[in-house]
């Protein structure tokens, strides 16, 4: 009876610690912060995210005006910075940044920059999370900071950038042209890549991170979520942030804070104030409340360092960090101690070769079956579920149920593959621990040379190894063995969710492997527990139940709207018009235009984040939409090249202009409205890409283009003009989307497009 009670307590311990590892990540209400008023912050978000406000839209100007007024109400002097910006990949627009400054008592010091962007993603996103949440966090924390009337030592610059969503243009404008850019010592940047979840801390730095991490730890943020793996994973994602511009152009380090869960809302019409999690907003505020006064006091010139640190957070302990220089010694020590324990165990006949061999077979079976099944679930889902096929974010509405299913079934598989015989003795059961411990150390060995930021995994290995050693020395205290399993749970459990959320459900096998690491950590105590079979079957039940829920939640409804798309394209030269869609499946909205026989597979005419092809095409009526007026002003040649000057003047209200070129055409130089691509970036135009220029239109300005091409190389450029007013255009009779549908993100959508050829001879 005593063992049964002890077993139940150990199970409860692990369930409780697992729950706490997630629950402790974020504050739950504003009483857990010092001064932050959640309701005031949410009011800012409701106003800013009332309508989509991407650059060039009418509400974008109102958002700018609102932010300026809020800063002025705090007694701050505000100015804006507006100019054209042409970045190195040909994205062009005229951002307008909002800037203010709080003077410190030591003006000769480097200044602290606090930053977010205020534009929403192009077309349909309301931008509540990305990044009205950042604006609200800064405004509300700043209000409380100023109310304390403590003059900081460092100047504090507040920057709300524009045009982040179309190419980081606002940040580039500030870095390249604003005199304050050279005075900055550190950037705190607030972002979002979803509408919920904890906010991750990521460092961007060209030098070592030792001092940055040390000062971050000293600031005593109440809910730190930071590890050196995060930035390595972040770099795998297909986007940078405004902070990247400061690091690359000015060698200024930054802390970048972003919540990424509920990724299905990212850049969609579902990124609304209603869908933003309060805890995510509070987590952002918890960082700034502590970091703003801390970094406003220390000398920011001391932050650059030659030394890199491996770092991670743990509940209660907060931040743990050690130098990269410790990686190899810790790795070598791990192998030495493991080998020593094995030699001791074999010599004392405490380890059975036969049991170790059986356990290695079980491990191999788990790697084949567990990882294979995780991959298979997602592969089959992509084949059968429209909700997966239409999703471009990589994380579906029912994505968390996939994670639960994989976690539960992986635990069940580990349970039954590792289940000891009733006749086995304590030492035979101890022998079964060895393969899992060796696997973790092998992974840590690879990490040490490939992804050193993740080397904090070594702590899970050492605790599992310690439990193995305790068993070799015949220490059988169940609770002591269980305690040595907790670090693996605290380290790996949050990552089980983080990887599929951050990188997409296609990495579910990684979650399955992490589940096995957790199992290895607590296997030393699990081997002695009662109720192993019932618990294993409980995991199977939970996994199967999650699979059923996945199926039941794979449809579309008002809470899970189907993304769809529609374009009208008029070819001026051919005098022909067509409808296009990017969708895999027709619905009530697109069936107004297409039927099944209109399916095609055709490369899109426009650049998009995921290079989505057209899937439906149908001839459309020709309507009198005026194309831009193109005028070639001059043509100058020398022995090497020919330089053309031309203007493009819109004849209707536009949101975007795209110019493409033949793949094999080399562009020697390009100037747009007096803005020139930097020489170091000219290689972009030589790398066989068709896209030459993407202009996100502001004020319907005329484009003045100077383009230099190789001499005697005539060229055809293709000009596309897009306006996102297809559904409001009275010339069409298209019924609006139903409430269970929304515009598809990441593509040019709901647009009227004209296409014409520009001959350069």
C-alpha positions, 0 to 999 in steps of 0.5 A, spaced: 500 500 500 505 504 501 508 503 494 502 504 491 501 511 495 508 513 493 507 512 486 500 516 486 504 522 489 510 521 484 505 521 478 501 527 481 508 530 482 510 530 475 503 532 472 503 538 477 510 540 475 508 539 467 502 544 469 507 549 473 512 549 467 507 552 462 503 556 468 509 560 470 511 562 464 506 568 464 503 573 469 495 572 469 493 579 471 495 586 472 496 585 479 502 581 478 505 587 475 508 593 478 504 599 475 501 596 468 494 598 467 491 592 462 484 595 461 488 602 458 493 598 454 487 594 451 483 600 449 489 603 445 489 596 442 481 597 440 482 604 437 489 602 433 486 595 431 479 598 429 481 597 422 486 594 417 492 600 417 497 597 412 501 603 409 498 607 404 491 606 407 486 611 410 486 608 417 494 608 417 494 616 417 489 615 423 493 610 427 499 615 426 495 621 429 492 617 435 499 615 437 502 622 436 497 625 440 498 619 446 505 621 446 504 629 446 499 627 452 505 625 456 508 631 455 513 629 450 515 633 444 514 628 438 516 629 431 515 624 425 520 622 419 518 621 412 521 619 406 522 614 400 526 608 402 528 603 397 531 596 400 536 591 397 530 587 395 527 592 391 521 593 396 520 601 395 515 605 399 515 612 403 514 610 411 513 615 416 516 614 423 514 617 429 519 619 434 520 622 441 526 622 446 526 623 454 532 626 456 537 623 461 542 626 466 548 624 462 547 626 455 554 623 453 552 616 454 549 611 449 541 612 448 536 606 449 531 605 444 524 602 445 521 600 439 515 597 435 512 598 429 505 601 428 503 599 421 499 592 420 500 587 415 498 588 408 490 588 406 486 585 411 490 584 418 487 588 423 494 588 427 492 587 434 497 583 436 502 585 430 503 590 433 498 594 436 500 590 442 507 593 442 504 600 441 500 599 447 505 596 451 510 602 450 505 607 451 502 604 458 509 602 461 512 609 458 506 613 462 507 610 468 515 611 468 514 618 467 509 619 472 514 616 477 518 623 475 525 619 476 530 622 471 534 616 467 541 617 466 541 615 459 537 618 454 531 614 452 528 614 444 521 611 443 521 609 436 514 607 432 516 605 425 512 604 419 512 599 413 515 594 417 510 589 414 512 590 407 520 590 408 523 594 414 523 600 410 521 605 416 527 602 420 532 603 414 529 610 414 531 611 421 538 607 421 540 611 414 538 618 415 536 620 422 541 623 426 540 619 433 541 613 430 548 613 431 547 615 439 544 608 440 547 603 445 541 598 445 534 596 442 528 593 446 523 591 440 516 588 441 513 584 436 508 578 435 507 572 430 501 570 433 495 572 438 497 568 444 502 564 448 508 567 452 513 572 449 520 569 448 526 573 449 531 573 443 538 577 443 540 580 436 548 581 437 554 581 432 558 580 438 558 576 444 552 576 449 555 575 455 554 582 458 547 582 455 545 576 458 548 578 465 544 585 465 538 582 463 538 577 469 540 583 473 534 587 471 530 581 475 524 580 470 518 577 473 517 572 468 523 571 463 523 566 457 529 566 454 534 561 452 540 561 447 536 556 442 531 561 441 535 565 436 538 559 432 531 557 431 528 564 430 533 565 424 530 559 421 524 563 420 522 566 413 522 573 416 527 578 420 524 584 424 526 592 425 531 590 430 535 586 425 536 593 421 540 596 427 544 590 428 546 589 421 547 596 419 549 599 425 552 593 429 547 595 435 545 589 439 537 588 441 532 584 445 527 582 441 520 580 445 515 576 441 509 571 442 508 566 437 502 562 439 495 561 436 500 562 429 494 561 425 491 568 426 498 571 424 497 576 418 490 575 418 483 578 419 483 574 425 488 578 428 483 582 432 483 585 439 478 580 441 483 574 439 489 577 443 490 573 449 491 578 455 496 574 458 501 575 452 500 583 453 501 582 460 508 578 459 510 583 454 509 589 459 512 585 464 519 585 460 518 593 459 517 594 466 523 592 469 528 593 463 526 600 461 529 603 468 534 598 468 537 599 461 536 607 462 541 607 468 547 602 466 552 604 461 550 601 454 557 602 451 559 596 456 554 591 453 558 589 447 562 583 449 567 578 446 564 572 449 558 568 448 553 564 453 549 558 453 543 561 457 536 558 459 530 560 464 528 555 469 522 556 474 524 559 481 531 559 479 530 564 473 536 565 469 542 560 468 548 561 464 555 559 462 560 561 457 561 557 450 568 555 453 564 550 458 561 546 452 567 542 450 569 541 458 562 539 460 561 534 454 568 531 455 566 530 463 559 527 461 562 522 457 568 520 462 563 520 468 558 515 463 563 511 461 566 510 468 559 508 471 558 503 466 565 500 467 563 500 475 556 497 473 559 492 468 565 490 473 560 489 479 555 485 475 550 491 476 549 492 469 546 486 464 548 486 457 542 482 455 538 488 458 542 493 455 541 490 448 533 489 449 533 497 451 537 499 445 532 495 441 526 498 444 529 505 443 530 504 436 523 501 435 521 508 438 525 512 433 522 508 428 515 508 430 514 514 434 518 519 429 515 515 423 508 516 426 508 523 428 510 524 421 505 520 418 499 523 422 501 530 419 502 527 412 495 524 412 492 530 414 495 534 409 492 529 404 485 529 407 483 536 410 482 542 407 483 546 413 491 544 412 491 545 405 488 552 405 493 554 411 499 558 409 501 559 416 504 552 418 500 551 424 492 550 424 486 552 428 487 545 431 494 545 431 495 544 439 491 538 439 496 535 434 501 536 439 497 533 445 496 527 440 503 526 439 505 527 446 500 522 449 501 517 444 509 518 444 509 517 452 504 511 451 509 508 446 515 509 450 511 506 456 510 499 453 517 499 449 520 500 456 516 496 460 520 491 465 518 484 466 515 482 472 521 477 474 526 483 473 530 485 479 532 492 481 539 492 477 536 489 471 531 495 471 537 499 472 540 497 465 534 499 461 536 506 463 543 506 459 540 507 452 536 513 453 542 516 457 547 515 451 542 518 446 541 524 450 549 525 450 549 523 443 544 529 441 548 534 446 555 532 442 552 534 435 549 540 438 555 542 441 558 543 434 552 544 430 547 548 435 551 550 441 546 555 443 542 548 445 547 545 449 543 547 456 540 540 454 546 537 457 543 539 464 537 534 463 543 529 461 547 530 468 541 529 472 538 523 468 546 520 469 545 522 476 539 518 477 542 512 474 548 513 478 544 513 484 541 506 482 547 503 481 549 505 488 543 501 490 539 508 492 532 506 491 528 512 494 523 513 489 522 521 491 529 522 490 529 519 484 523 522 481 526 529 483 532 528 478 527 527 473 524 534 474 530 538 470 528 534 463 521 536 464 522 543 466 527 544 460 523 540 454 516 540 456 515 547 453 519 546 447 514 540 445 509 545 444 514 551 442 517 547 436 511 546 432 508 553 434 514 556 431 516 552 426 510 549 423 506 542 425 511 539 420 516 538 425 512 534 430 517 528 430 521 533 434 516 534 439 516 526 439 523 526 440 523 531 446 517 527 449 522 521 449 527 525 452 522 527 458 521 520 459 528 518 459 529 523 465 524 520 469 525 513 467 529 512 473 523 513 478 518 510 473 521 503 473 519 502 480 512 505 480 505 502 480 500 503 475 505 503 469 500 499 465 494 503 466 497 510 465 500 507 459 493 505 457 491 512 459 496 516 454 493 511 449 486 514 450 488 521 451 492 520 444 486 517 441 481 522 443 486 528 441 486 525 434 478 524 434 478 532 436 483 533 431 478 530 426 472 534 429 475 541 429 478 540 422 472 544 419 471 551 418 466 555 421 466 562 424 471 561 429 475 557 424 474 561 418 476 558 411 482 563 408 480 564 400 482 569 395 480 572 388 483 577 383 481 580 377 487 581 372 486 585 366 492 585 360 492 591 357 496 589 351 492 583 350 486 586 351 484 580 355 481 579 363 481 573 367 479 571 374 484 568 379 485 564 385 490 561 390 485 556 393 486 549 393 478 548 394 472 552 392 467 555 397 461 559 396 465 565 395 469 563 389 464 559 386 461 565 384 466 565 379 469 558 378 467 551 378 471 545 378 473 545 370 477 552 371 483 548 376 490 550 373 497 550 376 500 556 374 506 560 377 503 567 380 504 573 377 507 576 383 512 575 389 509 572 395 512 570 402 511 563 400 511 563 392 504 561 392 501 558 385 495 560 381 490 554 382 484 557 378 483 561 372 477 563 368 476 569 363 473 575 366 469 581 363 473 587 360 472 593 364 475 600 363 480 600 369 485 605 367 492 603 366 498 607 369 501 612 364 508 610 362 513 615 359 520 614 357 523 621 358 530 619 356 535 614 354 543 615 354 548 610 352 555 609 353 560 604 351 558 599 356 550 600 358 544 604 356 540 608 362 533 609 361 529 614 365 521 613 365 515 615 369 509 611 371 503 615 373 497 612 376 490 613 373 486 610 379 487 609 386 493 604 388 495 600 393 501 596 390 505 596 384 510 591 381 515 591 376 518 584 373 523 583 368 526 577 364 530 572 369 536 573 365 536 580 364 542 583 368 540 590 372 547 594 373 543 600 377 536 602 379 534 609 382 527 610 384 524 617 386 532 619 387 533 613 392 538 608 389 540 601 391 546 600 395 552 597 390 553 591 395 546 589 394 546 589 386 547 582 386 540 581 387 538 583 380 543 578 377 541 572 381 535 570 375 529 573 379 524 576 375 521 581 381 525 588 380 521 592 384 515 592 389 512 599 390 507 599 396 503 606 394 503 612 398 499 618 396 498 615 389 505 618 388 508 618 381 514 613 380 520 616 377 525 610 375 532 610 372 534 603 370 541 602 367 542 595 363 547 592 358 548 596 352 544 593 346 540 589 350 533 591 349 528 589 355 521 588 356 519 590 363 512 588 365 508 593 370 502 590 374 498 595 378 493 593 384 488 596 388 485 592 394 478 594 392 475 588 388 469 587 393 467 594 394 467 595 386 460 597 383 462 594 376 462 587 379 456 583 383 461 579 387 457 577 394 461 578 400 464 573 404 460 569 409 462 569 416 466 563 416 471 565 411 476 570 411 481 573 406 487 569 405 494 572 408 501 573 405 498 574 398 496 579 393 488 578 394 481 582 393 485 586 388 483 589 381 490 588 377 492 591 370 498 589 367 502 592 361 508 591 357 514 597 358 518 596 352 526 599 353 529 599 346 
